[in-house]
Amino acid sequence: MKELEKLSCRRRVALLCDYLDGELPAASRRLVAAHRRSCLPCAQVLASLERTVRALKGLRGDAKPPAASRRTLKTALARAARPRR
């Protein structure tokens, strides 16, 4: 939990998919939610992701993104969250 508190906004973005999917442990979820309330840029990114998810769910009631697409997105977000050298 302490590690999550120290994450930069850039690194927290990688957690947003897990946050939206309800896959974070409760303590981590609370920290992301608190950060969302106090950081406008992160709140805007999360709101955009939420709108995207709602729009995609509206396309087909039972359609889910392919597992490969989800893995690709998670990999891209994780890469974006890594500190630059």
N, C-alpha and C positions, 0 to 999 in steps of 0.2 A: 504494500500500500504506500509506503514512504517513497518508493521509486516512482510511482504514478504522480505523486504530489510534485516531484521535481521535474517532470517532463515539460519540455517546451511545447508551445502550441503546435509547432510543426510535427512533433512526435505524437501528440494526442490525436491528430487527424487520422493516424493509422488505426486508432481504436474506435473510430466512429461507426464503422460497419458492425463491429461486434456490439457496440452500444445499442445501435438501432435494432439489431437482431436479438437483443436480450441475452447475449452470450458472455457478458462480463460478470465476474463475481460481484456480489452486492456492494462491497466496499469500493471497488473500482468504479462501478456504475454511479455511486453517489458522488465520487470525486469528479467524474466527467460531467455529471449533471450540474454540480456546483460551478465548475469551470465554465460551462456553457452559459450560466447565468451572469458570470462576471466578465466574459470576454466576447465582445461583439463579433470580431472576425470568426472565431470558432462557432459561435451561435449561428452566424450566417451560413457557414459551410454546412453545418448540421441541418439547418432548415432547408437548404438546397437539396441535400441528400434525402431528407424526408419527403420533399415534394417529388423527387425523382422516383423514389420507391412507391409512393402513392400512385403516380402516373403509370408506372409499369404494372402495378397490381390491377389498375383499371383496364388495361388492355385485354386481359383474359383473367377471368376469375380464378382459375386453377393453375395458370402458367407461373412457373418459377424459372429464374435465370439458370442456365446450365452451370453445373459445378465448375467446369473449366473457366467460365467467365468470372465466377466468384473468386476462384483462386488467382486469376490474373489480376483482378482488381485489388485483392489483398496484397499481392506481391508488389504491385505498383505503389500502393499507399505506404507499404513498409519501406520501400526504396526511397520514397519522397521524404519519409520521416527520419532517415539516417542522417547523422551529422555529416556535413560536407568537410572534406579534407583540403 
